[in-house]
């Protein structure tokens, strides 16, 4: 999904964070699955979250995983979460464009983790394709690539909701909705759990199981949908000594995301716009969640206003927690980009190769001002617990890319998304098509990226859209809002300032 970094409050009420998708794609999808429930009956009909509906629910942790040619990362992800969060149950599905399947990796964990590999028929309604065509693609000039992206979003949403239903029926408790490049850990800065050692088995799940809802220490934690603050890590390298620190013999730290990448965080900068407002430049990313199903009823998961979005999958998950800062949540998630080869490994990305290259370039230029080794000791603990022979077998091939059938080209072979004779420069006033949804707003080019991609600052709320391509920008036309922001004449400003 295209990143747009918001302020704490914004003035694009109908367009911020998935509202368009929820209104036009996910609601109809979910209602087709749960026609037996009435919206009027379900509205605001939540029970007391302080009381477990399944007091005998298992204490181990489950996960819903949506993957696409990720076996090189899946190996490490499973081992890490098996060790630190007692991961014992996983429902996994592969994107239809995947060239590989995770089955051979999952088979290594037989009798340790239970897996269900789902196909489309286990979570998509039979008329999914026709509904997509009929309901979603009414926006003028939508591209094939943007259509593919929204199709992916709807498919992922349906998977998440059916996965949660399935785990609820099995009487599971905590479920993680993470991607394969994300690793949960305890936020020792605020939990008063500095003594918790990540190398010890179940170090994170012990804290998770002790969570009180509502939580007196965290005023935002009022429901069993716990925000997990995501830290974006860059692909900036560290010294060999730092990378190999605490790594057991015969394991190559360069093959592990959690060991090789240590640098995160960004400098707080501002961009002075031509309309006289200084806008903050951030590289924060939306949080993920862990959900305690033991405190929910099945009907709570079946609500038609649940989105399935990985950042706020259920309606009771607080919207304000999507960007909740690190000091206000007991858990953090490390989000890794990996090497350039790993970043471009997927045979087909719904956002386009050009977008991925531009985003990789942008984040690596901004992120990486701080360092941490907080989760580094996990591998030693895993090897000590499992034994070196078994640990080596479970981790065989970690970080190594498979050859994908039919894949050609390299990260360097990225086509230009927009002809350079119409290229924009930093400071140009433009009209931007927000997220490709067909709505146009006044904005300013804040950065020029490779491949015809740009970062733009929106005039209405100072939010920044990262790596939008030139085809979503124009110099003139009718805008959907922002015609009169503080009395600013953007057309005049554009004529006087653009190159």
RODO-907956 format. One record per residue (C-alpha): x, y, z. Coordinates in nm, 3 decimals. Layout:
+---------+---------+---------+
:       u :       v :       w :
+---------+---------+---------+
:       X :       Y :       Z :
...
+---------+---------+---------+
***
This chain:
+---------+---------+---------+
:       u :       v :       w :
+---------+---------+---------+
:   0.000 :   0.000 :   0.000 :
:   0.122 :   0.349 :  -0.080 :
:   0.260 :   0.510 :   0.232 :
:   0.117 :   0.843 :   0.336 :
:   0.259 :   0.973 :   0.661 :
:  -0.012 :   1.169 :   0.844 :
:  -0.012 :   1.433 :   1.112 :
:  -0.189 :   1.357 :   1.439 :
:  -0.500 :   1.515 :   1.291 :
:  -0.586 :   1.557 :   0.926 :
:  -0.837 :   1.727 :   0.705 :
:  -0.896 :   1.464 :   0.443 :
:  -1.177 :   1.294 :   0.634 :
:  -1.297 :   1.056 :   0.366 :
:  -0.962 :   0.953 :   0.233 :
:  -0.736 :   0.881 :   0.529 :
:  -0.609 :   0.532 :   0.597 :
:  -0.822 :   0.283 :   0.414 :
:  -1.161 :   0.450 :   0.453 :
:  -1.218 :   0.441 :   0.080 :
:  -1.126 :   0.074 :   0.065 :
:  -1.342 :  -0.009 :   0.365 :
:  -1.643 :   0.170 :   0.221 :
:  -1.621 :   0.026 :  -0.129 :
:  -1.451 :  -0.309 :  -0.103 :
:  -1.433 :  -0.470 :   0.239 :
:  -1.781 :  -0.397 :   0.372 :
:  -1.952 :  -0.564 :   0.081 :
:  -1.708 :  -0.855 :   0.101 :
:  -1.774 :  -0.919 :   0.468 :
:  -2.150 :  -0.872 :   0.443 :
:  -2.161 :  -1.138 :   0.175 :
:  -2.008 :  -1.379 :   0.425 :
:  -2.233 :  -1.296 :   0.721 :
:  -2.576 :  -1.222 :   0.585 :
:  -2.736 :  -1.383 :   0.889 :
:  -2.643 :  -1.084 :   1.102 :
:  -2.820 :  -0.749 :   1.099 :
:  -2.614 :  -0.432 :   1.105 :
:  -2.867 :  -0.272 :   1.335 :
:  -2.845 :  -0.559 :   1.580 :
:  -2.467 :  -0.567 :   1.582 :
:  -2.397 :  -0.195 :   1.599 :
:  -2.221 :  -0.107 :   1.926 :
:  -2.310 :  -0.447 :   2.061 :
:  -1.979 :  -0.537 :   2.224 :
:  -1.958 :  -0.724 :   2.549 :
:  -1.739 :  -0.642 :   2.848 :
:  -1.383 :  -0.707 :   2.729 :
:  -1.263 :  -0.755 :   3.086 :
:  -1.438 :  -1.093 :   3.092 :
:  -1.298 :  -1.380 :   2.892 :
:  -1.561 :  -1.551 :   2.676 :
:  -1.334 :  -1.856 :   2.654 :
:  -1.171 :  -1.886 :   2.996 :
:  -1.015 :  -2.220 :   2.902 :
:  -0.854 :  -2.090 :   2.582 :
:  -0.505 :  -2.221 :   2.514 :
:  -0.218 :  -1.998 :   2.624 :
:   0.000 :  -2.055 :   2.320 :
:   0.002 :  -1.803 :   2.036 :
:  -0.134 :  -1.829 :   1.683 :
:  -0.069 :  -1.631 :   1.363 :
:  -0.236 :  -1.552 :   1.031 :
:   0.028 :  -1.531 :   0.756 :
:  -0.016 :  -1.403 :   0.402 :
:   0.298 :  -1.481 :   0.201 :
:   0.440 :  -1.443 :  -0.147 :
:   0.766 :  -1.615 :  -0.238 :
:   0.895 :  -1.558 :   0.116 :
:   1.054 :  -1.892 :   0.205 :
:   1.394 :  -1.733 :   0.268 :
:   1.234 :  -1.513 :   0.537 :
:   0.979 :  -1.766 :   0.661 :
:   1.258 :  -1.991 :   0.794 :
:   1.382 :  -1.727 :   1.038 :
:   1.034 :  -1.592 :   1.118 :
:   0.902 :  -1.929 :   1.233 :
:   1.207 :  -2.008 :   1.446 :
:   1.208 :  -1.667 :   1.613 :
:   0.838 :  -1.663 :   1.700 :
:   0.838 :  -2.028 :   1.805 :
:   1.105 :  -1.936 :   2.057 :
:   0.990 :  -1.599 :   2.191 :
:   0.607 :  -1.608 :   2.171 :
:   0.521 :  -1.978 :   2.195 :
:   0.395 :  -1.976 :   1.836 :
:   0.218 :  -2.310 :   1.795 :
:  -0.060 :  -2.256 :   1.539 :
:  -0.038 :  -2.090 :   1.196 :
:  -0.290 :  -2.045 :   0.916 :
:  -0.106 :  -1.945 :   0.602 :
:  -0.204 :  -1.859 :   0.246 :
:   0.005 :  -1.777 :  -0.058 :
:  -0.071 :  -1.493 :  -0.296 :
:  -0.206 :  -1.622 :  -0.630 :
:   0.100 :  -1.474 :  -0.806 :
:   0.345 :  -1.673 :  -0.591 :
:   0.586 :  -1.892 :  -0.783 :
:   0.669 :  -2.099 :  -0.475 :
:   0.484 :  -2.256 :  -0.184 :
:   0.594 :  -2.272 :   0.181 :
:   0.501 :  -2.640 :   0.232 :
:   0.856 :  -2.775 :   0.248 :
:   0.949 :  -2.519 :   0.515 :
:   0.636 :  -2.592 :   0.718 :
:   0.703 :  -2.966 :   0.711 :
:   1.022 :  -2.913 :   0.913 :
:   0.807 :  -2.811 :   1.209 :
:   0.593 :  -3.123 :   1.218 :
:   0.476 :  -3.202 :   1.574 :
:   0.591 :  -2.858 :   1.692 :
:   0.367 :  -2.613 :   1.508 :
:   0.030 :  -2.697 :   1.354 :
:  -0.022 :  -2.545 :   1.009 :
:  -0.316 :  -2.501 :   0.779 :
:  -0.236 :  -2.398 :   0.423 :
:  -0.542 :  -2.227 :   0.280 :
:  -0.647 :  -2.174 :  -0.077 :
:  -0.892 :  -1.913 :  -0.202 :
:  -1.191 :  -2.143 :  -0.160 :
:  -1.138 :  -2.146 :   0.217 :
:  -1.182 :  -1.773 :   0.272 :
:  -1.308 :  -1.599 :  -0.044 :
:  -1.676 :  -1.593 :  -0.146 :
:  -1.742 :  -1.768 :  -0.474 :
:  -1.842 :  -1.442 :  -0.643 :
:  -1.534 :  -1.249 :  -0.529 :
:  -1.411 :  -1.171 :  -0.880 :
:  -1.746 :  -1.049 :  -1.008 :
:  -1.802 :  -0.834 :  -0.699 :
:  -1.461 :  -0.675 :  -0.744 :
:  -1.542 :  -0.586 :  -1.102 :
:  -1.887 :  -0.451 :  -1.015 :
:  -1.825 :  -0.270 :  -0.688 :
:  -1.472 :  -0.134 :  -0.683 :
:  -1.363 :  -0.014 :  -1.020 :
:  -1.588 :   0.286 :  -1.068 :
:  -1.308 :   0.543 :  -1.028 :
:  -1.218 :   0.699 :  -1.362 :
:  -0.881 :   0.621 :  -1.520 :
:  -0.782 :   0.354 :  -1.268 :
:  -0.485 :   0.156 :  -1.395 :
:  -0.448 :  -0.218 :  -1.420 :
:  -0.175 :  -0.206 :  -1.155 :
:  -0.394 :  -0.010 :  -0.912 :
:  -0.678 :  -0.252 :  -0.971 :
:  -0.445 :  -0.540 :  -0.891 :
:  -0.336 :  -0.368 :  -0.570 :
:  -0.693 :  -0.317 :  -0.448 :
:  -0.776 :  -0.676 :  -0.540 :
:  -0.485 :  -0.785 :  -0.319 :
:  -0.606 :  -0.565 :  -0.032 :
:  -0.953 :  -0.719 :  -0.047 :
:  -0.813 :  -1.071 :  -0.061 :
:  -0.585 :  -1.012 :   0.237 :
:  -0.872 :  -0.860 :   0.435 :
:  -1.098 :  -1.160 :   0.371 :
:  -0.817 :  -1.395 :   0.474 :
:  -0.754 :  -1.215 :   0.802 :
:  -1.118 :  -1.220 :   0.907 :
:  -1.177 :  -1.585 :   0.821 :
:  -0.849 :  -1.678 :   0.992 :
:  -0.964 :  -1.503 :   1.311 :
:  -1.299 :  -1.682 :   1.293 :
:  -1.126 :  -2.016 :   1.253 :
:  -0.897 :  -1.962 :   1.552 :
:  -1.193 :  -1.845 :   1.761 :
:  -1.379 :  -2.167 :   1.683 :
:  -1.069 :  -2.357 :   1.794 :
:  -1.072 :  -2.175 :   2.128 :
:  -0.741 :  -1.998 :   2.066 :
:  -0.639 :  -1.686 :   2.255 :
:  -0.370 :  -1.449 :   2.122 :
:  -0.335 :  -1.415 :   1.745 :
:  -0.067 :  -1.214 :   1.561 :
:  -0.139 :  -1.038 :   1.234 :
:   0.216 :  -0.980 :   1.113 :
:   0.401 :  -0.996 :   0.783 :
:   0.695 :  -1.224 :   0.723 :
:   0.944 :  -0.938 :   0.767 :
:   0.810 :  -0.834 :   1.110 :
:   0.929 :  -0.960 :   1.451 :
:   0.751 :  -0.887 :   1.778 :
:   0.939 :  -0.817 :   2.101 :
:   0.874 :  -0.664 :   2.443 :
:   0.914 :  -0.288 :   2.472 :
:   1.150 :  -0.287 :   2.768 :
:   1.160 :   0.093 :   2.766 :
:   0.813 :   0.112 :   2.918 :
:   0.714 :  -0.230 :   3.052 :
:   0.949 :  -0.244 :   3.352 :
:   1.056 :  -0.583 :   3.222 :
:   1.423 :  -0.515 :   3.164 :
:   1.499 :  -0.846 :   3.330 :
:   1.320 :  -1.036 :   3.054 :
:   1.588 :  -1.200 :   2.842 :
:   1.497 :  -1.255 :   2.479 :
:   1.714 :  -1.566 :   2.472 :
:   1.483 :  -1.739 :   2.721 :
:   1.193 :  -1.937 :   2.570 :
:   0.853 :  -1.762 :   2.568 :
:   0.999 :  -1.430 :   2.684 :
:   0.743 :  -1.227 :   2.490 :
:   0.442 :  -1.453 :   2.541 :
:   0.487 :  -1.438 :   2.918 :
:   0.425 :  -1.063 :   2.904 :
:   0.144 :  -1.106 :   2.654 :
:  -0.041 :  -1.353 :   2.873 :
:  -0.025 :  -1.114 :   3.169 :
:  -0.199 :  -0.831 :   2.982 :
:  -0.492 :  -0.678 :   3.168 :
:  -0.779 :  -0.532 :   2.962 :
:  -0.847 :  -0.244 :   3.008 :
:  -0.490 :  -0.180 :   3.113 :
:  -0.427 :   0.069 :   3.396 :
:  -0.070 :   0.137 :   3.276 :
:  -0.163 :   0.212 :   2.915 :
:  -0.470 :   0.428 :   2.878 :
:  -0.510 :   0.344 :   2.508 :
:  -0.531 :  -0.031 :   2.572 :
:  -0.903 :  -0.060 :   2.635 :
:  -0.983 :  -0.357 :   2.410 :
:  -0.818 :  -0.694 :   2.339 :
:  -0.672 :  -0.547 :   2.020 :
:  -0.321 :  -0.452 :   2.130 :
:  -0.125 :  -0.211 :   1.909 :
:   0.227 :  -0.327 :   1.826 :
:   0.450 :  -0.028 :   1.754 :
:   0.646 :  -0.088 :   1.435 :
:   1.009 :   0.019 :   1.409 :
:   1.131 :   0.056 :   1.054 :
:   1.485 :  -0.072 :   1.004 :
:   1.701 :   0.031 :   0.712 :
:   1.941 :  -0.176 :   0.504 :
:   2.243 :   0.019 :   0.620 :
:   2.523 :  -0.219 :   0.709 :
:   2.707 :  -0.244 :   1.042 :
:   3.061 :  -0.357 :   1.117 :
:   3.141 :  -0.728 :   1.102 :
:   3.213 :  -0.738 :   1.476 :
:   2.875 :  -0.589 :   1.565 :
:   2.686 :  -0.817 :   1.328 :
:   2.856 :  -1.132 :   1.460 :
:   2.821 :  -1.039 :   1.826 :
:   2.652 :  -1.318 :   2.029 :
:   2.598 :  -1.533 :   1.720 :
:   2.648 :  -1.907 :   1.787 :
:   2.930 :  -2.082 :   1.597 :
:   2.852 :  -2.211 :   1.247 :
:   2.563 :  -1.968 :   1.191 :
:   2.610 :  -1.684 :   0.943 :
:   2.465 :  -1.363 :   1.087 :
:   2.447 :  -1.207 :   0.739 :
:   2.165 :  -1.448 :   0.653 :
:   1.944 :  -1.336 :   0.942 :
:   1.729 :  -1.022 :   0.928 :
:   1.728 :  -0.994 :   1.307 :
:   2.108 :  -1.004 :   1.328 :
:   2.231 :  -0.821 :   1.019 :
:   2.012 :  -0.512 :   1.040 :
:   2.063 :  -0.299 :   1.349 :
:   1.986 :   0.054 :   1.235 :
:   1.649 :   0.222 :   1.269 :
:   1.496 :   0.562 :   1.348 :
:   1.500 :   0.889 :   1.158 :
:   1.587 :   1.250 :   1.221 :
:   1.292 :   1.479 :   1.276 :
:   1.306 :   1.718 :   0.983 :
:   1.071 :   1.980 :   0.844 :
:   0.998 :   2.081 :   0.488 :
:   0.927 :   2.450 :   0.423 :
:   0.649 :   2.464 :   0.166 :
:   0.595 :   2.745 :  -0.081 :
:   0.262 :   2.828 :   0.084 :
:   0.445 :   2.922 :   0.402 :
:   0.387 :   2.615 :   0.620 :
:   0.666 :   2.399 :   0.762 :
:   0.561 :   2.033 :   0.744 :
:   0.726 :   1.753 :   0.945 :
:   0.904 :   1.481 :   0.748 :
:   0.857 :   1.148 :   0.923 :
:   0.919 :   0.786 :   0.842 :
:   0.682 :   0.631 :   1.092 :
:   0.481 :   0.335 :   0.966 :
:   0.138 :   0.218 :   1.083 :
:   0.130 :  -0.026 :   1.372 :
:   0.020 :  -0.387 :   1.362 :
:  -0.193 :  -0.570 :   1.621 :
:  -0.220 :  -0.876 :   1.843 :
:  -0.575 :  -0.983 :   1.929 :
:  -0.692 :  -1.184 :   2.232 :
:  -0.974 :  -1.396 :   2.091 :
:  -1.054 :  -1.538 :   2.434 :
:  -1.216 :  -1.203 :   2.519 :
:  -1.431 :  -1.194 :   2.205 :
:  -1.743 :  -1.365 :   2.084 :
:  -1.761 :  -1.504 :   1.733 :
:  -2.025 :  -1.242 :   1.657 :
:  -1.766 :  -0.969 :   1.730 :
:  -1.550 :  -1.101 :   1.447 :
:  -1.854 :  -1.130 :   1.219 :
:  -1.948 :  -0.763 :   1.235 :
:  -1.990 :  -0.624 :   0.882 :
:  -1.799 :  -0.308 :   0.979 :
:  -1.481 :  -0.507 :   1.045 :
:  -1.226 :  -0.425 :   0.776 :
:  -0.971 :  -0.706 :   0.791 :
:  -0.702 :  -0.442 :   0.740 :
:  -0.383 :  -0.564 :   0.913 :
:  -0.348 :  -0.233 :   1.099 :
:  -0.708 :  -0.224 :   1.225 :
:  -0.878 :  -0.552 :   1.136 :
:  -1.175 :  -0.524 :   1.372 :
:  -1.398 :  -0.223 :   1.433 :
:  -1.323 :  -0.214 :   1.806 :
:  -0.949 :  -0.173 :   1.738 :
:  -0.891 :   0.193 :   1.814 :
:  -0.823 :   0.408 :   1.510 :
:  -0.598 :   0.637 :   1.713 :
:  -0.372 :   0.342 :   1.795 :
:  -0.268 :   0.298 :   1.431 :
:   0.015 :   0.546 :   1.483 :
:   0.047 :   0.512 :   1.862 :
:   0.403 :   0.601 :   1.955 :
:   0.653 :   0.366 :   2.111 :
:   0.623 :   0.505 :   2.463 :
:   0.257 :   0.411 :   2.487 :
:   0.251 :   0.043 :   2.398 :
:   0.412 :  -0.259 :   2.571 :
:   0.521 :  -0.428 :   2.249 :
:   0.722 :  -0.331 :   1.944 :
:   0.768 :  -0.494 :   1.606 :
:   1.093 :  -0.476 :   1.414 :
:   1.021 :  -0.432 :   1.043 :
:   1.308 :  -0.521 :   0.810 :
:   1.369 :  -0.440 :   0.444 :
:   1.652 :  -0.683 :   0.379 :
:   1.905 :  -0.665 :   0.101 :
:   1.819 :  -0.517 :  -0.236 :
:   1.809 :  -0.868 :  -0.381 :
:   1.563 :  -0.981 :  -0.113 :
:   1.353 :  -0.666 :  -0.151 :
:   1.308 :  -0.730 :  -0.524 :
:   1.279 :  -1.108 :  -0.501 :
:   0.903 :  -1.129 :  -0.538 :
:   0.812 :  -1.213 :  -0.894 :
:   0.516 :  -0.977 :  -0.890 :
:   0.443 :  -0.694 :  -0.649 :
:   0.100 :  -0.533 :  -0.669 :
:   0.250 :  -0.189 :  -0.612 :
:   0.496 :  -0.228 :  -0.899 :
:   0.871 :  -0.277 :  -0.909 :
:   0.927 :   0.092 :  -0.964 :
:   0.744 :   0.177 :  -0.643 :
:   0.943 :  -0.077 :  -0.445 :
:   1.271 :   0.060 :  -0.579 :
:   1.172 :   0.419 :  -0.498 :
:   1.051 :   0.329 :  -0.149 :
:   1.366 :   0.128 :  -0.077 :
:   1.573 :   0.426 :  -0.188 :
:   1.371 :   0.672 :   0.021 :
:   1.368 :   0.474 :   0.345 :
:   1.736 :   0.393 :   0.329 :
:   1.814 :   0.761 :   0.283 :
:   1.604 :   0.862 :   0.585 :
:   1.610 :   0.568 :   0.828 :
:   1.906 :   0.444 :   1.030 :
:   2.015 :   0.708 :   1.281 :
:   1.990 :   0.475 :   1.585 :
:   2.109 :   0.122 :   1.660 :
:   1.980 :  -0.166 :   1.871 :
:   2.077 :  -0.522 :   1.957 :
:   1.769 :  -0.586 :   2.169 :
:   1.659 :  -0.908 :   1.999 :
:   2.003 :  -1.033 :   1.894 :
:   2.034 :  -1.295 :   2.174 :
:   1.728 :  -1.491 :   2.053 :
:   1.932 :  -1.715 :   1.821 :
:   2.166 :  -1.829 :   2.096 :
:   1.865 :  -1.909 :   2.313 :
:   1.696 :  -2.096 :   2.030 :
:   2.007 :  -2.307 :   1.961 :
:   2.057 :  -2.378 :   2.334 :
:   1.693 :  -2.483 :   2.372 :
:   1.655 :  -2.691 :   2.057 :
:   2.008 :  -2.826 :   2.036 :
:   2.251 :  -2.734 :   1.760 :
:   2.164 :  -3.023 :   1.529 :
:   1.789 :  -2.960 :   1.531 :
:   1.830 :  -2.582 :   1.521 :
:   2.058 :  -2.615 :   1.217 :
:   1.804 :  -2.832 :   1.039 :
:   1.514 :  -2.596 :   1.112 :
:   1.721 :  -2.297 :   0.997 :
:   1.870 :  -2.459 :   0.687 :
:   1.864 :  -2.220 :   0.392 :
:   1.775 :  -1.915 :   0.601 :
:   1.806 :  -1.593 :   0.401 :
:   1.893 :  -1.775 :   0.077 :
:   1.678 :  -1.680 :  -0.221 :
:   1.515 :  -1.948 :  -0.431 :
:   1.524 :  -1.930 :  -0.807 :
:   1.176 :  -1.827 :  -0.917 :
:   1.044 :  -1.989 :  -1.235 :
:   1.012 :  -1.742 :  -1.519 :
:   1.166 :  -1.448 :  -1.336 :
:   1.382 :  -1.223 :  -1.552 :
:   1.568 :  -0.899 :  -1.497 :
:   1.723 :  -0.749 :  -1.187 :
:   1.657 :  -0.461 :  -0.947 :
:   1.850 :  -0.240 :  -1.187 :
:   1.609 :  -0.320 :  -1.470 :
:   1.324 :  -0.105 :  -1.343 :
:   1.128 :   0.077 :  -1.612 :
:   1.070 :   0.451 :  -1.584 :
:   0.714 :   0.501 :  -1.462 :
:   0.674 :   0.846 :  -1.614 :
:   0.837 :   1.009 :  -1.911 :
:   1.123 :   1.234 :  -1.807 :
:   1.029 :   1.513 :  -2.046 :
:   0.749 :   1.591 :  -1.801 :
:   0.965 :   1.540 :  -1.494 :
:   0.901 :   1.744 :  -1.182 :
:   1.149 :   1.909 :  -0.949 :
:   1.156 :   1.964 :  -0.575 :
:   0.939 :   2.264 :  -0.495 :
:   0.700 :   2.225 :  -0.790 :
:   0.335 :   2.286 :  -0.706 :
:   0.125 :   2.006 :  -0.853 :
:  -0.207 :   1.832 :  -0.825 :
:  -0.170 :   1.481 :  -0.683 :
:  -0.406 :   1.187 :  -0.725 :
:  -0.406 :   1.056 :  -0.367 :
:  -0.322 :   0.684 :  -0.366 :
:  -0.449 :   0.657 :  -0.722 :
:  -0.809 :   0.667 :  -0.602 :
:  -0.911 :   0.935 :  -0.849 :
:  -0.922 :   1.231 :  -0.605 :
:  -0.696 :   1.527 :  -0.676 :
:  -0.540 :   1.766 :  -0.422 :
:  -0.287 :   2.047 :  -0.426 :
:   0.059 :   1.933 :  -0.321 :
:   0.428 :   2.016 :  -0.349 :
:   0.708 :   1.791 :  -0.469 :
:   0.931 :   1.731 :  -0.164 :
:   1.173 :   1.474 :  -0.310 :
:   1.263 :   1.327 :  -0.648 :
:   1.323 :   0.951 :  -0.648 :
:   1.445 :   0.720 :  -0.920 :
:   1.225 :   0.575 :  -1.191 :
:   0.991 :   0.871 :  -1.221 :
:   0.867 :   0.856 :  -0.859 :
:   0.827 :   1.143 :  -0.615 :
:   0.739 :   1.232 :  -0.258 :
:   0.470 :   1.497 :  -0.223 :
:   0.344 :   1.713 :   0.065 :
:  -0.032 :   1.777 :   0.067 :
:  -0.141 :   2.135 :   0.129 :
:  -0.452 :   2.040 :   0.324 :
:  -0.284 :   1.868 :   0.616 :
:   0.097 :   1.856 :   0.567 :
:   0.084 :   1.478 :   0.519 :
:   0.342 :   1.322 :   0.292 :
:   0.282 :   1.056 :   0.029 :
:   0.593 :   0.851 :  -0.032 :
:   0.689 :   0.720 :  -0.376 :
:   0.396 :   0.823 :  -0.589 :
:   0.468 :   0.806 :  -0.960 :
:   0.446 :   1.083 :  -1.215 :
:   0.130 :   0.945 :  -1.370 :
:  -0.054 :   1.040 :  -1.052 :
:   0.063 :   1.400 :  -1.077 :
:  -0.044 :   1.682 :  -1.302 :
:   0.004 :   2.056 :  -1.327 :
:  -0.356 :   2.164 :  -1.378 :
:  -0.716 :   2.050 :  -1.364 :
:  -1.008 :   2.047 :  -1.123 :
:  -0.926 :   1.948 :  -0.766 :
:  -1.161 :   1.773 :  -0.524 :
:  -1.069 :   1.995 :  -0.231 :
:  -0.815 :   2.253 :  -0.122 :
:  -0.943 :   2.523 :  -0.359 :
:  -0.929 :   2.775 :  -0.077 :
:  -0.682 :   2.682 :   0.195 :
:  -0.604 :   2.991 :   0.393 :
:  -0.685 :   3.208 :   0.095 :
:  -0.389 :   3.070 :  -0.100 :
:  -0.409 :   3.093 :  -0.478 :
:  -0.229 :   2.771 :  -0.572 :
:  -0.255 :   2.833 :  -0.944 :
:  -0.082 :   3.167 :  -0.904 :
:   0.174 :   3.013 :  -0.669 :
:   0.231 :   2.738 :  -0.920 :
:   0.292 :   2.979 :  -1.209 :
:   0.529 :   3.194 :  -1.008 :
:   0.730 :   2.912 :  -0.854 :
:   0.745 :   2.608 :  -1.081 :
:   1.042 :   2.561 :  -1.305 :
+---------+---------+---------+
***
